[in-house]
Amino acid sequence: MLSYPIGTPGSNALVGLAEVVFSVADPAASAGRLAKFTGRSAIATAHGMSVPLDRGKLTFFEPKEVPRQLGIQAMPEAPATVAVGLVSRDLAKTREFMRAQGVPLAVDAPNRLIVQPQEALGSALIIYPLED
């Protein structure tokens, strides 16, 4: 379980929520329900469904797609919230903050960092750089 210090505001460079990722048996049906609830449209993607919001999006994958798309191996049974996407104003600073706190990164790429669910209260953290 995530029990690492989160630091002071700004010390981890995280500035917002980017997405919430769900593992569901029927992405189209689940996205359709939440699209109706939010007053938005559900959009088919290459690997599932998405509901764009003013700030971020809701993403829906079948359980078999989660490891392929996110590299997350240990997941709760669907339906489940499998990941929370966050935005960093400085991915290098966030990376260094995570390392300094002893948080292992399952994915350390130029365009995202991923912390596995078992390190983050049961839902993976996906950290994206802030887009201009």
N, C-alpha and C positions, 0 to 999 in steps of 0.2 A: 504494500500500500504506500502511496505517496506520503511521505512524512518529512520531506525535505523542506528547509526554509524557503519561502517564496521571495524573500528579500523586500527591499523597500520599493515603493512605487517607482517604476522606471528603471530599477537596477537590472531587471530581466529583459527589458526592451519590449515586452509584450504590450500591445496597445488596443487589441480588440478581438472580437469573435469573428471567425471567417465562415465556419460551417459546423453543422452537426450531422454526423454520419450514422445512418441506421442500417442494420442488417434485418431484412424482412423477406418472407417467403414470396410476396408479390409486390415488387417495387412500384409497378404502375398503380395498383389499387391503393397502396399506402401513400404514395405521393399525391394521388388524386384526392384522398381525404384531407391531407394537410394543405394542399393547394386550395381546396374549397374553404377550409377554415381560415387561411391567411388572405383569401381573396386574390391569390396569385395563380399563375398557370404552372402546371407540371410539364417539364420538358424531358423528353427522352435523350439520354446520353449514350455514348458508345458502350457503357457497361452497367447502366441502370437508369435511374431517374433523378431529376433535380427540381427543386422549387426555389428559384431565385427570390431573395428578399432585398429590402433596402440596403441592409448591411449583412452580407453573407448569403448563405444558402443552406437548404436542407438537402442532403444527399441520401439516396436509397440504393442499396445493393442487395442482391441475393447473397446468402451466406457464403456460397462458393467463390464469389467475386471479392470478398473482403481481403483474404490473404493475397490474391493476385494484384489488387489495386493499392493496398496499403501495407502489405508485408506483415499484417497482424496475424499471428498464429493462434494464440489462446483467446477464444471469444466465448461469451455466454451464448446460450441457445437463442435463436431468433424467435420472436422479435426482440431486438436489443439496440440500445444506443452504444455503438462500438467505438466511436471516436468523436472528439471535439477538436475542431480546427481553430487555431489562434493566429493572430497576425503579429509579427515582430517588425518594429521599425529598423532593427539592426540585427539580422540573423546571426552575424558573427558574435555580437554581444550576448545574444540569447544562448548560443552554443557554449560560450565560455562560462556563462552563469550556470548552465546545467552541469557542465563538467565540474565547476568549483563546488557545486552542491552534491556531487556524486550521483547525479541522475544519469543512468545509462541511456544512450541514444541507439535505438534499433536501426534507424535510418539517419544518416548524416550526409545530406546532399546539398548542393548549392541552392536548390529551390525548395527544400523542406527538411525539417527535422521531425522524427517520430519517436515518441516515448511509448513503449509497450503498455497495454492495459494493466498488467500486474504491477507496474511502477506508478500508476496514476489512478487509483481508486476504481479500477475496473473498466475504464474507457480510455483508449489510446489518446494521446495528444499529438496533433499534427500541427506543426508550426510553419507558417508560410511567411515569406518576406512581404513587407508592405509594398504594394504596387503604386506607382506614381500616377 
